[in-house]
Amino acid sequence: MDIFDHTPCELGEGAFWHPERGTFFWFDIMNRTLYSHCGGGVEAHDLPALFSAAGWIDRDALVLSGENGLFRYDLGERLLSPLAAIEDNDPWTRSNDGRTDPWGGFWASTMGKKAEQGAGSIYRYYRGGLRRLHEGLSVPNAICFDAARSLAYFADSERKTVWRQACDTATGWPAGVAEIFLDLRHENLVPDGAVTDAGGNLWIAHWGAGMVARYSPQGERTATVAVPATQASCPAFGGPELATLYVTTAHEGMDEAARAADVHAGKTFYTAVEARGVPAPQFIP
């Protein structure tokens, strides 16, 4: 992989390609910054709180998932407007992973600010309604979707487990009980952010392992992409043909010696791949 941006994010996350703007976005959660890149270089958007995930509403507006809920973000005016409060009265939690689903809803997760065990949840906001889908998670991650199979995926990084959730074909609300898709404990792999490709394969960034792994719809690991930083955090497909894999990383929790050894920690990377991504669905407020 090559370096896409040299900014050393403390906790790079939320990799996202806006299909209408042709713009790549990502966050440094802990430094309260949203970054964007569209040919002319990188722009930094200062944020007033901890934000971690995004989707697109239209060409000029995003939905952002933050520690107090979901917000509309006007890219031109750089203004935030509240959409839905999520754990806004809990000062001990923040947002983590999240993505727009194929039905126009948004899945947003929360976790303890110190990754307290069982403090996290996953919510879905859909056309004005908010519902908690899963609770008792420690570090919810890997939220992504397979539209062709009406499936959602999510993980708990602390438990090294990825679940598969069937969804109603008409509304996208979960149907039935989530089932384990990947038990990664025997490999000691920590699933972080994830995204699916056009073939229904799941691409997962493995925190601490310096790689993104591709898994078939049957759960078989079929490829790995080495990342030049240990704490790989979130992948996304982008570029004109959605054939570029972008990956954020982090230097969170590293002492001086670890950062000296992991010289590219926190930088953002990219590489061409043979797979093709799926355009991010449009969020419908």
C-alpha positions as a Python dict, from the first residue, in 0.01 Angstrom:
ca = {
    (1, 'M'): (0, 0, 0),
    (2, 'D'): (103, 360, -57),
    (3, 'I'): (58, 655, 176),
    (4, 'F'): (-250, 857, 83),
    (5, 'D'): (-213, 1117, 359),
    (6, 'H'): (76, 1163, 601),
    (7, 'T'): (-132, 1313, 884),
    (8, 'P'): (-67, 1092, 1191),
    (9, 'C'): (-419, 1043, 1323),
    (10, 'E'): (-443, 937, 1685),
    (11, 'L'): (-750, 733, 1594),
    (12, 'G'): (-815, 736, 1220),
    (13, 'E'): (-1161, 594, 1148),
    (14, 'G'): (-1480, 626, 945),
    (15, 'A'): (-1330, 581, 597),
    (16, 'F'): (-1599, 682, 348),
    (17, 'W'): (-1620, 762, -25),
    (18, 'H'): (-1891, 1010, -131),
    (19, 'P'): (-2014, 877, -468),
    (20, 'E'): (-2160, 1207, -594),
    (21, 'R'): (-1873, 1434, -493),
    (22, 'G'): (-1596, 1185, -569),
    (23, 'T'): (-1450, 1276, -231),
    (24, 'F'): (-1283, 1060, 30),
    (25, 'F'): (-1360, 1140, 394),
    (26, 'W'): (-1216, 1008, 720),
    (27, 'F'): (-1196, 1107, 1086),
    (28, 'D'): (-941, 1149, 1359),
    (29, 'I'): (-1186, 1075, 1637),
    (30, 'M'): (-977, 1185, 1933),
    (31, 'N'): (-863, 1508, 1770),
    (32, 'R'): (-1219, 1596, 1669),
    (33, 'T'): (-1141, 1635, 1301),
    (34, 'L'): (-1308, 1530, 976),
    (35, 'Y'): (-1071, 1515, 679),
    (36, 'S'): (-1169, 1530, 312),
    (37, 'H'): (-973, 1488, -11),
    (38, 'C'): (-1093, 1560, -364),
    (39, 'G'): (-798, 1610, -598),
    (40, 'G'): (-697, 1948, -463),
    (41, 'G'): (-546, 1821, -142),
    (42, 'V'): (-665, 1750, 209),
    (43, 'E'): (-903, 1976, 401),
    (44, 'A'): (-953, 1956, 776),
    (45, 'H'): (-1298, 2019, 926),
    (46, 'D'): (-1282, 2098, 1298),
    (47, 'L'): (-1563, 1939, 1497),
    (48, 'P'): (-1700, 2036, 1839),
    (49, 'A'): (-1713, 1683, 1980),
    (50, 'L'): (-1599, 1327, 1914),
    (51, 'F'): (-1731, 1213, 1574),
    (52, 'S'): (-1651, 882, 1408),
    (53, 'A'): (-1865, 785, 1105),
    (54, 'A'): (-2040, 945, 808),
    (55, 'G'): (-2284, 892, 523),
    (56, 'W'): (-2409, 1115, 244),
    (57, 'I'): (-2744, 1296, 230),
    (58, 'D'): (-2683, 1481, -97),
    (59, 'R'): (-2390, 1635, -277),
    (60, 'D'): (-2344, 1907, -17),
    (61, 'A'): (-2446, 1744, 308),
    (62, 'L'): (-2339, 1449, 522),
    (63, 'V'): (-2486, 1264, 816),
    (64, 'L'): (-2229, 1243, 1096),
    (65, 'S'): (-2235, 1010, 1395),
    (66, 'G'): (-2105, 1179, 1708),
    (67, 'E'): (-2091, 1127, 2082),
    (68, 'N'): (-2431, 1294, 2127),
    (69, 'G'): (-2613, 1146, 1828),
    (70, 'L'): (-2664, 1195, 1456),
    (71, 'F'): (-2619, 1532, 1285),
    (72, 'R'): (-2660, 1681, 941),
    (73, 'Y'): (-2335, 1848, 831),
    (74, 'D'): (-2344, 2116, 563),
    (75, 'L'): (-2011, 2093, 383),
    (76, 'G'): (-2025, 2444, 240),
    (77, 'E'): (-2126, 2626, 556),
    (78, 'R'): (-1958, 2371, 784),
    (79, 'L'): (-2263, 2375, 1008),
    (80, 'L'): (-2404, 2091, 1219),
    (81, 'S'): (-2778, 2041, 1273),
    (82, 'P'): (-2912, 1771, 1509),
    (83, 'L'): (-3107, 1478, 1361),
    (84, 'A'): (-3137, 1230, 1648),
    (85, 'A'): (-3005, 1224, 2005),
    (86, 'I'): (-2820, 904, 2100),
    (87, 'E'): (-2700, 863, 2459),
    (88, 'D'): (-2664, 1240, 2478),
    (89, 'N'): (-2710, 1232, 2857),
    (90, 'D'): (-2430, 978, 2905),
    (91, 'P'): (-2092, 1155, 2937),
    (92, 'W'): (-1909, 821, 2953),
    (93, 'T'): (-1985, 695, 2601),
    (94, 'R'): (-1901, 808, 2249),
    (95, 'S'): (-1985, 705, 1895),
    (96, 'N'): (-1776, 448, 1714),
    (97, 'D'): (-1841, 259, 1390),
    (98, 'G'): (-2139, 330, 1164),
    (99, 'R'): (-2266, 324, 806),
    (100, 'T'): (-2574, 398, 597),
    (101, 'D'): (-2769, 83, 512),
    (102, 'P'): (-2915, -5, 169),
    (103, 'W'): (-3263, 112, 277),
    (104, 'G'): (-3152, 466, 360),
    (105, 'G'): (-3122, 416, 734),
    (106, 'F'): (-2809, 470, 941),
    (107, 'W'): (-2656, 223, 1188),
    (108, 'A'): (-2461, 404, 1463),
    (109, 'S'): (-2270, 241, 1746),
    (110, 'T'): (-2164, 362, 2089),
    (111, 'M'): (-1894, 248, 2329),
    (112, 'G'): (-1740, 353, 2658),
    (113, 'K'): (-1479, 625, 2625),
    (114, 'K'): (-1238, 388, 2801),
    (115, 'A'): (-1376, 82, 2619),
    (116, 'E'): (-1558, -36, 2930),
    (117, 'Q'): (-1685, -389, 2891),
    (118, 'G'): (-2046, -414, 2776),
    (119, 'A'): (-2101, -36, 2760),
    (120, 'G'): (-2164, -26, 2385),
    (121, 'S'): (-2475, -54, 2170),
    (122, 'I'): (-2581, -39, 1806),
    (123, 'Y'): (-2872, 182, 1700),
    (124, 'R'): (-3058, 228, 1374),
    (125, 'Y'): (-3212, 558, 1263),
    (126, 'Y'): (-3466, 511, 985),
    (127, 'R'): (-3697, 780, 849),
    (128, 'G'): (-3738, 962, 1177),
    (129, 'G'): (-3738, 658, 1404),
    (130, 'L'): (-3454, 547, 1630),
    (131, 'R'): (-3425, 196, 1776),
    (132, 'R'): (-3153, 18, 1970),
    (133, 'L'): (-3073, -307, 1790),
    (134, 'H'): (-2797, -460, 2001),
    (135, 'E'): (-2654, -387, 2345),
    (136, 'G'): (-2392, -525, 2581),
    (137, 'L'): (-2111, -481, 2328),
    (138, 'S'): (-1771, -347, 2429),
    (139, 'V'): (-1622, -213, 2103),
    (140, 'P'): (-1888, -240, 1829),
    (141, 'N'): (-1734, -238, 1483),
    (142, 'A'): (-1745, -380, 1129),
    (143, 'I'): (-2092, -243, 1051),
    (144, 'C'): (-2159, -299, 681),
    (145, 'F'): (-2420, -449, 450),
    (146, 'D'): (-2478, -697, 169),
    (147, 'A'): (-2776, -551, -16),
    (148, 'A'): (-2818, -849, -251),
    (149, 'R'): (-2865, -1086, 44),
    (150, 'S'): (-3039, -839, 280),
    (151, 'L'): (-2767, -891, 539),
    (152, 'A'): (-2597, -669, 792),
    (153, 'Y'): (-2266, -742, 962),
    (154, 'F'): (-2130, -615, 1291),
    (155, 'A'): (-1856, -709, 1535),
    (156, 'D'): (-1739, -670, 1891),
    (157, 'S'): (-1365, -612, 1868),
    (158, 'E'): (-1315, -707, 2232),
    (159, 'R'): (-1478, -1047, 2175),
    (160, 'K'): (-1301, -1098, 1838),
    (161, 'T'): (-1635, -1199, 1686),
    (162, 'V'): (-1830, -1091, 1377),
    (163, 'W'): (-2206, -1150, 1351),
    (164, 'R'): (-2434, -1170, 1050),
    (165, 'Q'): (-2786, -1026, 1081),
    (166, 'A'): (-3069, -1098, 836),
    (167, 'C'): (-3276, -789, 753),
    (168, 'D'): (-3627, -739, 626),
    (169, 'T'): (-3607, -697, 249),
    (170, 'A'): (-3853, -406, 246),
    (171, 'T'): (-3750, -197, 547),
    (172, 'G'): (-3406, -317, 653),
    (173, 'W'): (-3506, -375, 1014),
    (174, 'P'): (-3336, -685, 1163),
    (175, 'A'): (-3528, -1008, 1109),
    (176, 'G'): (-3453, -1286, 1354),
    (177, 'V'): (-3150, -1337, 1574),
    (178, 'A'): (-2797, -1246, 1467),
    (179, 'E'): (-2570, -1546, 1413),
    (180, 'I'): (-2193, -1574, 1445),
    (181, 'F'): (-2024, -1531, 1108),
    (182, 'L'): (-1658, -1525, 1217),
    (183, 'D'): (-1504, -1642, 1543),
    (184, 'L'): (-1154, -1497, 1524),
    (185, 'R'): (-1038, -1587, 1874),
    (186, 'H'): (-834, -1887, 1757),
    (187, 'E'): (-636, -1656, 1526),
    (188, 'N'): (-621, -1379, 1784),
    (189, 'L'): (-745, -1132, 1524),
    (190, 'V'): (-930, -816, 1628),
    (191, 'P'): (-1198, -706, 1378),
    (192, 'D'): (-1229, -331, 1338),
    (193, 'G'): (-1399, -146, 1050),
    (194, 'A'): (-1533, -340, 751),
    (195, 'V'): (-1692, -296, 410),
    (196, 'T'): (-1840, -529, 149),
    (197, 'D'): (-1755, -545, -221),
    (198, 'A'): (-1975, -606, -526),
    (199, 'G'): (-1930, -982, -489),
    (200, 'G'): (-2059, -987, -132),
    (201, 'N'): (-1714, -1039, 20),
    (202, 'L'): (-1636, -881, 355),
    (203, 'W'): (-1315, -676, 391),
    (204, 'I'): (-1214, -631, 755),
    (205, 'A'): (-934, -416, 898),
    (206, 'H'): (-765, -617, 1175),
    (207, 'W'): (-648, -389, 1454),
    (208, 'G'): (-300, -478, 1574),
    (209, 'A'): (-227, -710, 1280),
    (210, 'G'): (-139, -455, 1011),
    (211, 'M'): (-373, -595, 749),
    (212, 'V'): (-711, -598, 582),
    (213, 'A'): (-851, -946, 524),
    (214, 'R'): (-1114, -1048, 267),
    (215, 'Y'): (-1373, -1309, 365),
    (216, 'S'): (-1614, -1483, 130),
    (217, 'P'): (-1990, -1487, 202),
    (218, 'Q'): (-1927, -1834, 348),
    (219, 'G'): (-1673, -1699, 598),
    (220, 'E'): (-1354, -1824, 430),
    (221, 'R'): (-1056, -1591, 429),
    (222, 'T'): (-960, -1554, 62),
    (223, 'A'): (-705, -1271, 58),
    (224, 'T'): (-506, -1033, 276),
    (225, 'V'): (-370, -685, 207),
    (226, 'A'): (-75, -577, 420),
    (227, 'V'): (-105, -231, 576),
    (228, 'P'): (221, -47, 665),
    (229, 'A'): (91, 41, 1013),
    (230, 'T'): (-1, -202, 1288),
    (231, 'Q'): (-332, -55, 1400),
    (232, 'A'): (-538, -76, 1080),
    (233, 'S'): (-883, 58, 1161),
    (234, 'C'): (-1125, 107, 870),
    (235, 'P'): (-1134, 25, 496),
    (236, 'A'): (-1341, 181, 217),
    (237, 'F'): (-1360, 144, -160),
    (238, 'G'): (-1325, 460, -365),
    (239, 'G'): (-1204, 612, -687),
    (240, 'P'): (-1391, 640, -1019),
    (241, 'E'): (-1435, 262, -1053),
    (242, 'L'): (-1449, 192, -678),
    (243, 'A'): (-1136, -15, -732),
    (244, 'T'): (-913, 165, -481),
    (245, 'L'): (-898, 39, -125),
    (246, 'Y'): (-842, 312, 134),
    (247, 'V'): (-745, 224, 492),
    (248, 'T'): (-721, 442, 802),
    (249, 'T'): (-487, 361, 1092),
    (250, 'A'): (-412, 486, 1442),
    (251, 'H'): (-139, 549, 1696),
    (252, 'E'): (-382, 545, 1990),
    (253, 'G'): (-232, 391, 2303),
    (254, 'M'): (123, 371, 2167),
    (255, 'D'): (412, 484, 2383),
    (256, 'E'): (716, 660, 2240),
    (257, 'A'): (901, 337, 2168),
    (258, 'A'): (604, 179, 1992),
    (259, 'R'): (553, 486, 1774),
    (260, 'A'): (922, 492, 1685),
    (261, 'A'): (895, 130, 1571),
    (262, 'D'): (564, 180, 1390),
    (263, 'V'): (674, 482, 1186),
    (264, 'H'): (358, 510, 974),
    (265, 'A'): (108, 469, 1258),
    (266, 'G'): (-194, 693, 1210),
    (267, 'K'): (-139, 761, 841),
    (268, 'T'): (-398, 682, 575),
    (269, 'F'): (-317, 441, 292),
    (270, 'Y'): (-449, 331, -44),
    (271, 'T'): (-390, 66, -310),
    (272, 'A'): (-551, -61, -629),
    (273, 'V'): (-735, -392, -594),
    (274, 'E'): (-905, -628, -836),
    (275, 'A'): (-1231, -614, -643),
    (276, 'R'): (-1496, -347, -701),
    (277, 'G'): (-1674, -173, -421),
    (278, 'V'): (-2041, -81, -390),
    (279, 'P'): (-2145, 287, -390),
    (280, 'A'): (-2239, 404, -43),
    (281, 'P'): (-2620, 420, -15),
    (282, 'Q'): (-2783, 760, 27),
    (283, 'F'): (-2902, 840, 376),
    (284, 'I'): (-3268, 944, 391),
    (285, 'P'): (-3334, 1167, 698),
}
